[in-house]
Amino acid sequence: ANGRAVPQGCYHVADSSAVYAAAGPNCAKQHGFVATIHDDAKNFFLLSIFPPKTPFWIGLQRSGSSFAWADGSNDQKSFWAPGNPVEQGKNKDCVYAVQTTGLNSMWYSAPCADPLKNTLTYTCQLTPCSSENDCYSHN
């Protein structure tokens, strides 16, 4: 058991950084998806996992002219930084968060598969494996 249980599910911090295009499939292998942020509590939780000011992928990706959550929800909560998201067609279709002050964050759109610029850490959001809400890494 090396995940962390919180009310919204279980989370497993990736062992290594990746481009977003690899993070999603890596989480899917664990029967999960790149963690999503739908409220302040979840935002605070994810920020608390990483050292201050560490950028990390969140489960939000451009789908056509809008953005879609990895969990399929339609939630509109957002913490976009000024000037973000970058307009469609600029190859910045994935989203990362970074701490600003305290437990606040801002989101930035970025290329999904540019290993020179955007190899970031991430957390996989997993379904609890038992009624006791145990969290396991599905290796």
OpenMM code with the backbone's topology and positions (N, CA, C; nanometers):
from openmm import Vec3, app, unit

residues = "ALA ASN GLY ARG ALA VAL PRO GLN GLY CYS TYR HIS VAL ALA ASP SER SER ALA VAL TYR ALA ALA ALA GLY PRO ASN CYS ALA LYS GLN HIS GLY PHE VAL ALA THR ILE HIS ASP ASP ALA LYS ASN PHE PHE LEU LEU SER ILE PHE PRO PRO LYS THR PRO PHE TRP ILE GLY LEU GLN ARG SER GLY SER SER PHE ALA TRP ALA ASP GLY SER ASN ASP GLN LYS SER PHE TRP ALA PRO GLY ASN PRO VAL GLU GLN GLY LYS ASN LYS ASP CYS VAL TYR ALA VAL GLN THR THR GLY LEU ASN SER MET TRP TYR SER ALA PRO CYS ALA ASP PRO LEU LYS ASN THR LEU THR TYR THR CYS GLN LEU THR PRO CYS SER SER GLU ASN ASP CYS TYR SER HIS ASN".split()
positions = [
    Vec3(0.0848, -0.1180, 0.0000),
    Vec3(0.0000, 0.0000, 0.0000),
    Vec3(0.0889, 0.1237, 0.0000),
    Vec3(0.0978, 0.1913, -0.1137),
    Vec3(0.1801, 0.3117, -0.1165),
    Vec3(0.1057, 0.4274, -0.1809),
    Vec3(-0.0262, 0.4263, -0.1726),
    Vec3(-0.1066, 0.5388, -0.2169),
    Vec3(-0.1512, 0.6171, -0.0951),
    Vec3(-0.2234, 0.7259, -0.1180),
    Vec3(-0.2735, 0.8077, -0.0078),
    Vec3(-0.4243, 0.8168, -0.0194),
    Vec3(-0.4960, 0.7842, 0.0889),
    Vec3(-0.6421, 0.7883, 0.0870),
    Vec3(-0.6907, 0.9257, 0.1315),
    Vec3(-0.7806, 0.9826, 0.0564),
    Vec3(-0.8495, 1.1060, 0.0915),
    Vec3(-0.9945, 1.0859, 0.0502),
    Vec3(-1.0862, 1.1726, 0.0929),
    Vec3(-1.2274, 1.1499, 0.0630),
    Vec3(-1.2599, 1.1298, -0.0847),
    Vec3(-1.1855, 1.1894, -0.1748),
    Vec3(-1.2187, 1.1798, -0.3165),
    Vec3(-1.1594, 1.0571, -0.3840),
    Vec3(-1.0878, 0.9715, -0.3121),
    Vec3(-1.0283, 0.8546, -0.3750),
    Vec3(-0.8879, 0.8291, -0.3258),
    Vec3(-0.8105, 0.7585, -0.4065),
    Vec3(-0.6729, 0.7249, -0.3718),
    Vec3(-0.5790, 0.7839, -0.4752),
    Vec3(-0.4590, 0.8144, -0.4299),
    Vec3(-0.3632, 0.8833, -0.5153),
    Vec3(-0.2275, 0.8174, -0.5054),
    Vec3(-0.1615, 0.8052, -0.6180),
    Vec3(-0.0276, 0.7480, -0.6217),
    Vec3(0.0623, 0.8445, -0.6981),
    Vec3(0.1634, 0.8964, -0.6295),
    Vec3(0.2572, 0.9880, -0.6938),
    Vec3(0.3473, 0.9067, -0.7866),
    Vec3(0.3631, 0.9538, -0.9080),
    Vec3(0.4451, 0.8838, -1.0070),
    Vec3(0.5889, 0.8719, -0.9591),
    Vec3(0.6524, 0.7607, -0.9930),
    Vec3(0.7916, 0.7371, -0.9542),
    Vec3(0.8889, 0.8261, -1.0301),
    Vec3(0.8484, 0.8713, -1.1487),
    Vec3(0.9356, 0.9576, -1.2279),
    Vec3(0.8510, 1.0562, -1.3070),
    Vec3(0.9142, 1.1621, -1.3518),
    Vec3(0.8451, 1.2632, -1.4310),
    Vec3(0.8216, 1.2113, -1.5721),
    Vec3(0.7256, 1.2740, -1.6413),
    Vec3(0.6933, 1.2318, -1.7780),
    Vec3(0.6264, 1.3464, -1.8515),
    Vec3(0.6233, 1.3356, -1.9835),
    Vec3(0.5395, 1.4271, -2.0604),
    Vec3(0.3955, 1.3833, -2.0368),
    Vec3(0.2996, 1.4751, -2.0564),
    Vec3(0.1599, 1.4405, -2.0296),
    Vec3(0.1142, 1.3227, -2.1155),
    Vec3(0.1621, 1.3174, -2.2388),
    Vec3(0.1215, 1.2103, -2.3300),
    Vec3(0.1579, 1.0721, -2.2757),
    Vec3(0.2565, 1.0637, -2.1874),
    Vec3(0.2931, 0.9366, -2.1236),
    Vec3(0.2280, 0.9220, -1.9862),
    Vec3(0.2003, 1.0331, -1.9176),
    Vec3(0.1421, 1.0275, -1.7834),
    Vec3(0.0051, 0.9599, -1.7847),
    Vec3(-0.0793, 0.9953, -1.8811),
    Vec3(-0.2127, 0.9356, -1.8889),
    Vec3(-0.2083, 0.7845, -1.9021),
    Vec3(-0.1341, 0.7306, -2.0002),
    Vec3(-0.1229, 0.5847, -2.0119),
    Vec3(-0.0595, 0.5192, -1.8887),
    Vec3(0.0379, 0.5869, -1.8257),
    Vec3(0.0988, 0.5315, -1.7042),
    Vec3(-0.0054, 0.5173, -1.5938),
    Vec3(-0.0919, 0.6168, -1.5785),
    Vec3(-0.1985, 0.6085, -1.4780),
    Vec3(-0.3005, 0.5013, -1.5165),
    Vec3(-0.3313, 0.4903, -1.6444),
    Vec3(-0.4283, 0.3899, -1.6899),
    Vec3(-0.3806, 0.2485, -1.6566),
    Vec3(-0.2498, 0.2250, -1.6607),
    Vec3(-0.1954, 0.0936, -1.6244),
    Vec3(-0.2247, 0.0609, -1.4786),
    Vec3(-0.2455, 0.1650, -1.3966),
    Vec3(-0.2775, 0.1470, -1.2550),
    Vec3(-0.4284, 0.1561, -1.2320),
    Vec3(-0.5052, 0.1506, -1.3389),
    Vec3(-0.6514, 0.1608, -1.3334),
    Vec3(-0.6944, 0.2967, -1.2796),
    Vec3(-0.6271, 0.4010, -1.3262),
    Vec3(-0.6596, 0.5357, -1.2831),
    Vec3(-0.6400, 0.6351, -1.3957),
    Vec3(-0.6266, 0.7619, -1.3584),
    Vec3(-0.6076, 0.8714, -1.4530),
    Vec3(-0.5300, 0.9811, -1.3827),
    Vec3(-0.4754, 1.0753, -1.4592),
    Vec3(-0.4028, 1.1872, -1.3991),
    Vec3(-0.5018, 1.2637, -1.3111),
    Vec3(-0.4623, 1.2910, -1.1876),
    Vec3(-0.5524, 1.3491, -1.0880),
    Vec3(-0.6166, 1.4790, -1.1355),
    Vec3(-0.7442, 1.4919, -1.1037),
    Vec3(-0.8228, 1.6092, -1.1403),
    Vec3(-0.8429, 1.6985, -1.0179),
    Vec3(-0.8749, 1.8246, -1.0434),
    Vec3(-0.8990, 1.9214, -0.9355),
    Vec3(-1.0369, 1.9818, -0.9566),
    Vec3(-1.1294, 1.9522, -0.8655),
    Vec3(-1.2651, 2.0047, -0.8789),
    Vec3(-1.3063, 2.0981, -0.7657),
    Vec3(-1.2204, 2.1155, -0.6662),
    Vec3(-1.2546, 2.2059, -0.5565),
    Vec3(-1.1269, 2.2470, -0.4831),
    Vec3(-1.1419, 2.3412, -0.3923),
    Vec3(-1.0253, 2.3917, -0.3191),
    Vec3(-0.9577, 2.2826, -0.2367),
    Vec3(-1.0370, 2.1938, -0.1751),
    Vec3(-0.9788, 2.0892, -0.0910),
    Vec3(-0.8872, 1.9983, -0.1726),
    Vec3(-0.9301, 1.9604, -0.2914),
    Vec3(-0.8488, 1.8735, -0.3773),
    Vec3(-0.7245, 1.9492, -0.4247),
    Vec3(-0.7411, 2.0766, -0.4559),
    Vec3(-0.6283, 2.1599, -0.4954),
    Vec3(-0.5247, 2.1636, -0.3829),
    Vec3(-0.5698, 2.1896, -0.2603),
    Vec3(-0.4792, 2.1949, -0.1454),
    Vec3(-0.4095, 2.0605, -0.1259),
    Vec3(-0.4865, 1.9517, -0.1378),
    Vec3(-0.4293, 1.8188, -0.1181),
    Vec3(-0.3173, 1.7918, -0.2180),
    Vec3(-0.3435, 1.8146, -0.3455),
    Vec3(-0.2412, 1.7875, -0.4469),
    Vec3(-0.1193, 1.8767, -0.4284),
    Vec3(-0.1411, 2.0034, -0.3934),
    Vec3(-0.0269, 2.0924, -0.3690),
    Vec3(0.0574, 2.0435, -0.2513),
    Vec3(-0.0078, 1.9840, -0.1509),
    Vec3(0.0646, 1.9399, -0.0309),
    Vec3(0.1529, 1.8180, -0.0565),
    Vec3(0.1292, 1.7464, -0.1660),
    Vec3(0.2070, 1.6265, -0.1973),
    Vec3(0.3492, 1.6617, -0.2413),
    Vec3(0.3619, 1.7721, -0.3142),
    Vec3(0.4894, 1.8067, -0.3772),
    Vec3(0.5613, 1.9182, -0.3023),
    Vec3(0.6935, 1.9274, -0.3183),
    Vec3(0.7662, 2.0404, -0.2602),
    Vec3(0.7111, 2.1726, -0.3156),
    Vec3(0.7242, 2.2824, -0.2404),
    Vec3(0.6726, 2.4115, -0.2877),
    Vec3(0.7228, 2.4463, -0.4278),
    Vec3(0.6348, 2.5059, -0.5050),
    Vec3(0.6648, 2.5578, -0.6395),
    Vec3(0.6964, 2.4488, -0.7429),
    Vec3(0.6642, 2.3227, -0.7134),
    Vec3(0.6880, 2.2141, -0.8088),
    Vec3(0.5728, 2.2070, -0.9084),
    Vec3(0.5983, 2.2262, -1.0368),
    Vec3(0.4901, 2.2126, -1.1351),
    Vec3(0.4535, 2.0651, -1.1528),
    Vec3(0.3232, 2.0369, -1.1666),
    Vec3(0.2780, 1.8992, -1.1862),
    Vec3(0.1574, 1.8967, -1.2789),
    Vec3(0.1491, 1.7897, -1.3587),
    Vec3(0.0364, 1.7736, -1.4504),
    Vec3(-0.0926, 1.7518, -1.3732),
    Vec3(-0.2017, 1.8055, -1.4262),
    Vec3(-0.3346, 1.7729, -1.3752),
    Vec3(-0.4132, 1.7107, -1.4907),
    Vec3(-0.5180, 1.6391, -1.4573),
    Vec3(-0.5954, 1.5652, -1.5574),
    Vec3(-0.6910, 1.6518, -1.6362),
    Vec3(-0.6365, 1.7499, -1.7053),
    Vec3(-0.7162, 1.8411, -1.7872),
    Vec3(-0.6440, 1.8584, -1.9204),
    Vec3(-0.7168, 1.8350, -2.0303),
    Vec3(-0.6556, 1.8397, -2.1626),
    Vec3(-0.7551, 1.8982, -2.2620),
    Vec3(-0.7025, 1.9747, -2.3578),
    Vec3(-0.7888, 2.0336, -2.4603),
    Vec3(-0.8544, 1.9233, -2.5424),
    Vec3(-0.9835, 1.9426, -2.5669),
    Vec3(-1.0608, 1.8523, -2.6522),
    Vec3(-1.1416, 1.9411, -2.7453),
    Vec3(-1.0927, 1.9608, -2.8664),
    Vec3(-1.1571, 2.0552, -2.9575),
    Vec3(-1.1303, 2.1965, -2.9107),
    Vec3(-1.2353, 2.2756, -2.8950),
    Vec3(-1.2178, 2.4154, -2.8555),
    Vec3(-1.2264, 2.4362, -2.7045),
    Vec3(-1.2504, 2.3301, -2.6282),
    Vec3(-1.2594, 2.3428, -2.4828),
    Vec3(-1.1658, 2.2420, -2.4167),
    Vec3(-1.1694, 2.2362, -2.2845),
    Vec3(-1.0859, 2.1427, -2.2099),
    Vec3(-1.1738, 2.0360, -2.1467),
    Vec3(-1.1210, 1.9143, -2.1369),
    Vec3(-1.1958, 1.8017, -2.0808),
    Vec3(-1.1169, 1.7391, -1.9659),
    Vec3(-1.1882, 1.7016, -1.8603),
    Vec3(-1.1269, 1.6372, -1.7452),
    Vec3(-1.1035, 1.4894, -1.7719),
    Vec3(-0.9945, 1.4358, -1.7189),
    Vec3(-0.9588, 1.2947, -1.7372),
    Vec3(-1.0614, 1.2007, -1.6753),
    Vec3(-1.1370, 1.2480, -1.5760),
    Vec3(-1.2384, 1.1627, -1.5135),
    Vec3(-1.3745, 1.1737, -1.5823),
    Vec3(-1.3815, 1.2511, -1.6896),
    Vec3(-1.5056, 1.2636, -1.7653),
    Vec3(-1.6057, 1.3622, -1.7089),
    Vec3(-1.5740, 1.4279, -1.5981),
    Vec3(-1.6677, 1.5231, -1.5378),
    Vec3(-1.6739, 1.6519, -1.6194),
    Vec3(-1.7760, 1.7307, -1.5934),
    Vec3(-1.7945, 1.8577, -1.6640),
    Vec3(-1.7698, 1.9769, -1.5725),
    Vec3(-1.6999, 1.9554, -1.4630),
    Vec3(-1.6780, 2.0615, -1.3655),
    Vec3(-1.6073, 2.1805, -1.4294),
    Vec3(-1.6467, 2.3002, -1.3886),
    Vec3(-1.5903, 2.4222, -1.4463),
    Vec3(-1.4934, 2.4948, -1.3532),
    Vec3(-1.4630, 2.4356, -1.2371),
    Vec3(-1.3683, 2.4987, -1.1447),
    Vec3(-1.2348, 2.5170, -1.2160),
    Vec3(-1.1740, 2.6338, -1.2001),
    Vec3(-1.0440, 2.6534, -1.2638),
    Vec3(-0.9602, 2.7548, -1.1871),
    Vec3(-0.8318, 2.7427, -1.2039),
    Vec3(-0.7342, 2.8314, -1.1413),
    Vec3(-0.6365, 2.8805, -1.2478),
    Vec3(-0.6874, 2.9218, -1.3641),
    Vec3(-0.6005, 2.9624, -1.4746),
    Vec3(-0.5149, 3.0834, -1.4378),
    Vec3(-0.3896, 3.0777, -1.4755),
    Vec3(-0.2991, 3.1916, -1.4617),
    Vec3(-0.3360, 3.2949, -1.5678),
    Vec3(-0.3040, 3.4219, -1.5448),
    Vec3(-0.3310, 3.5233, -1.6476),
    Vec3(-0.2685, 3.4827, -1.7815),
    Vec3(-0.3431, 3.5020, -1.8894),
    Vec3(-0.2945, 3.4668, -2.0221),
    Vec3(-0.3114, 3.3203, -2.0579),
    Vec3(-0.3723, 3.2433, -1.9695),
    Vec3(-0.3961, 3.1010, -1.9920),
    Vec3(-0.5452, 3.0718, -1.9840),
    Vec3(-0.5949, 2.9703, -2.0500),
    Vec3(-0.5182, 2.8814, -2.1361),
    Vec3(-0.4791, 2.9504, -2.2666),
    Vec3(-0.3686, 2.9061, -2.3234),
    Vec3(-0.3232, 2.9582, -2.4521),
    Vec3(-0.4236, 2.9139, -2.5576),
    Vec3(-0.4492, 3.0006, -2.6541),
    Vec3(-0.5514, 2.9720, -2.7550),
    Vec3(-0.5244, 2.8433, -2.8320),
    Vec3(-0.6322, 2.7858, -2.8815),
    Vec3(-0.6242, 2.6624, -2.9589),
    Vec3(-0.5331, 2.6816, -3.0799),
    Vec3(-0.4619, 2.5765, -3.1189),
    Vec3(-0.3738, 2.5824, -3.2351),
    Vec3(-0.2307, 2.6197, -3.2022),
    Vec3(-0.2001, 2.6435, -3.0760),
    Vec3(-0.0644, 2.6814, -3.0346),
    Vec3(0.0124, 2.5637, -2.9742),
    Vec3(-0.0425, 2.4420, -2.9886),
    Vec3(0.0212, 2.3201, -2.9384),
    Vec3(0.0422, 2.3233, -2.7870),
    Vec3(-0.0495, 2.3860, -2.7152),
    Vec3(-0.0431, 2.3873, -2.5689),
    Vec3(-0.1765, 2.3347, -2.5170),
    Vec3(-0.1945, 2.2035, -2.5308),
    Vec3(-0.3240, 2.1418, -2.5058),
    Vec3(-0.3343, 2.0667, -2.3740),
    Vec3(-0.2268, 2.0606, -2.2957),
    Vec3(-0.2298, 1.9940, -2.1659),
    Vec3(-0.2078, 2.0978, -2.0565),
    Vec3(-0.2377, 2.0601, -1.9322),
    Vec3(-0.2400, 2.1594, -1.8244),
    Vec3(-0.1571, 2.1124, -1.7052),
    Vec3(-0.0763, 2.2051, -1.6535),
    Vec3(-0.0063, 2.1774, -1.5285),
    Vec3(-0.0404, 2.2855, -1.4273),
    Vec3(-0.0257, 2.2491, -1.3001),
    Vec3(-0.0498, 2.3414, -1.1895),
    Vec3(0.0827, 2.3676, -1.1199),
    Vec3(0.0931, 2.4847, -1.0600),
    Vec3(0.2109, 2.5167, -0.9796),
    Vec3(0.1654, 2.6055, -0.8641),
    Vec3(0.2256, 2.5842, -0.7491),
    Vec3(0.1914, 2.6614, -0.6302),
    Vec3(0.2302, 2.8072, -0.6502),
    Vec3(0.1440, 2.8976, -0.6046),
    Vec3(0.1769, 3.0398, -0.6081),
    Vec3(0.2123, 3.0840, -0.4667),
    Vec3(0.1139, 3.1075, -0.3825),
    Vec3(0.1383, 3.1438, -0.2431),
    Vec3(0.0555, 3.0531, -0.1540),
    Vec3(0.1096, 3.0182, -0.0388),
    Vec3(0.0365, 2.9299, 0.0515),
    Vec3(-0.0022, 2.8022, -0.0205),
    Vec3(-0.1301, 2.7649, -0.0099),
    Vec3(-0.1792, 2.6474, -0.0816),
    Vec3(-0.2699, 2.6900, -0.1957),
    Vec3(-0.2269, 2.7926, -0.2663),
    Vec3(-0.2974, 2.8372, -0.3862),
    Vec3(-0.2162, 2.7944, -0.5075),
    Vec3(-0.2853, 2.7754, -0.6191),
    Vec3(-0.2141, 2.7358, -0.7402),
    Vec3(-0.2645, 2.8143, -0.8590),
    Vec3(-0.1873, 2.8091, -0.9653),
    Vec3(-0.2300, 2.8615, -1.0947),
    Vec3(-0.2045, 2.7530, -1.1968),
    Vec3(-0.2887, 2.7513, -1.3004),
    Vec3(-0.2777, 2.6521, -1.4060),
    Vec3(-0.2239, 2.7166, -1.5321),
    Vec3(-0.1446, 2.6384, -1.6044),
    Vec3(-0.0846, 2.6833, -1.7296),
    Vec3(-0.1051, 2.5761, -1.8358),
    Vec3(-0.1359, 2.6190, -1.9580),
    Vec3(-0.1438, 2.5228, -2.0678),
    Vec3(-0.0035, 2.5054, -2.1252),
    Vec3(0.0255, 2.3826, -2.1695),
    Vec3(0.1603, 2.3484, -2.2148),
    Vec3(0.1533, 2.2364, -2.3182),
    Vec3(0.2614, 2.2183, -2.3951),
    Vec3(0.2648, 2.1060, -2.4894),
    Vec3(0.2511, 1.9723, -2.4154),
    Vec3(0.1816, 1.8786, -2.4771),
    Vec3(0.1581, 1.7480, -2.4146),
    Vec3(0.2761, 1.6530, -2.4266),
    Vec3(0.3616, 1.6741, -2.5253),
    Vec3(0.4658, 1.5742, -2.5524),
    Vec3(0.5998, 1.6361, -2.5899),
    Vec3(0.6413, 1.7402, -2.5184),
    Vec3(0.7702, 1.8038, -2.5461),
    Vec3(0.8675, 1.7703, -2.4330),
    Vec3(0.9496, 1.6660, -2.4484),
    Vec3(1.0367, 1.6228, -2.3391),
    Vec3(1.1430, 1.7248, -2.2995),
    Vec3(1.1737, 1.8192, -2.3863),
    Vec3(1.2745, 1.9197, -2.3520),
    Vec3(1.2183, 2.0282, -2.2620),
    Vec3(1.0877, 2.0522, -2.2699),
    Vec3(1.0279, 2.1619, -2.1938),
    Vec3(0.9299, 2.1163, -2.0868),
    Vec3(0.8643, 2.0043, -2.1068),
    Vec3(0.7525, 1.9705, -2.0196),
    Vec3(0.7536, 1.8267, -1.9712),
    Vec3(0.8621, 1.7872, -1.9060),
    Vec3(0.8654, 1.6591, -1.8370),
    Vec3(0.8407, 1.6917, -1.6903),
    Vec3(0.7190, 1.6632, -1.6434),
    Vec3(0.6768, 1.7041, -1.5098),
    Vec3(0.6315, 1.5839, -1.4276),
    Vec3(0.6278, 1.6033, -1.2971),
    Vec3(0.5746, 1.5008, -1.2095),
    Vec3(0.4217, 1.5028, -1.2180),
    Vec3(0.3580, 1.4023, -1.1624),
    Vec3(0.2120, 1.3941, -1.1650),
    Vec3(0.1663, 1.2924, -1.0612),
    Vec3(0.0374, 1.2929, -1.0343),
    Vec3(-0.0241, 1.1992, -0.9416),
    Vec3(-0.1357, 1.1263, -1.0141),
    Vec3(-0.1417, 0.9952, -0.9966),
    Vec3(-0.2514, 0.9170, -1.0537),
    Vec3(-0.3633, 0.9067, -0.9505),
    Vec3(-0.4844, 0.9307, -0.9935),
    Vec3(-0.6022, 0.9161, -0.9090),
    Vec3(-0.6576, 0.7770, -0.9356),
    Vec3(-0.6662, 0.6953, -0.8303),
    Vec3(-0.7052, 0.5558, -0.8424),
    Vec3(-0.8373, 0.5300, -0.7715),
    Vec3(-0.9036, 0.4252, -0.8123),
    Vec3(-1.0246, 0.3810, -0.7436),
    Vec3(-0.9822, 0.3021, -0.6207),
    Vec3(-1.0426, 0.3288, -0.5046),
    Vec3(-1.0077, 0.2502, -0.3860),
    Vec3(-1.0291, 0.1013, -0.4133),
    Vec3(-0.9413, 0.0189, -0.3575),
    Vec3(-0.9436, -0.1242, -0.3874),
    Vec3(-1.0302, -0.2048, -0.2929),
    Vec3(-1.0771, -0.1447, -0.1839),
    Vec3(-1.1606, -0.2195, -0.0910),
    Vec3(-1.2525, -0.1246, -0.0172),
    Vec3(-1.3465, -0.1816, 0.0569),
    Vec3(-1.4413, -0.1000, 0.1321),
    Vec3(-1.3723, -0.0231, 0.2437),
    Vec3(-1.2524, -0.0677, 0.2832),
    Vec3(-1.1777, 0.0052, 0.3860),
    Vec3(-1.1030, 0.1239, 0.3270),
    Vec3(-1.1186, 0.1467, 0.1949),
    Vec3(-1.0549, 0.2589, 0.1267),
    Vec3(-0.9032, 0.2446, 0.1230),
    Vec3(-0.8553, 0.1186, 0.1166),
    Vec3(-0.7114, 0.0961, 0.1035),
    Vec3(-0.6662, 0.1404, -0.0340),
    Vec3(-0.5451, 0.1860, -0.0408),
    Vec3(-0.4897, 0.2294, -0.1683),
    Vec3(-0.3702, 0.1418, -0.2009),
    Vec3(-0.3650, 0.0956, -0.3218),
    Vec3(-0.2553, 0.0105, -0.3642),
    Vec3(-0.1986, 0.0597, -0.4945),
    Vec3(-0.0730, 0.0350, -0.5134),
    Vec3(-0.0102, 0.0596, -0.6420),
    Vec3(-0.0291, -0.0661, -0.7250),
    Vec3(-0.0882, -0.0524, -0.8426),
    Vec3(-0.1129, -0.1671, -0.9298),
    Vec3(0.0024, -0.1815, -1.0271),
    Vec3(0.1114, -0.2395, -0.9823),
    Vec3(0.2288, -0.2528, -1.0694),
    Vec3(0.2154, -0.3729, -1.1606),
] * unit.nanometer
topology = app.Topology()
chain = topology.addChain("A")
for resn in residues:
    res = topology.addResidue(resn, chain)
    for name in ("N", "CA", "C"):
        topology.addAtom(name, app.Element.getBySymbol(name[0]), res)
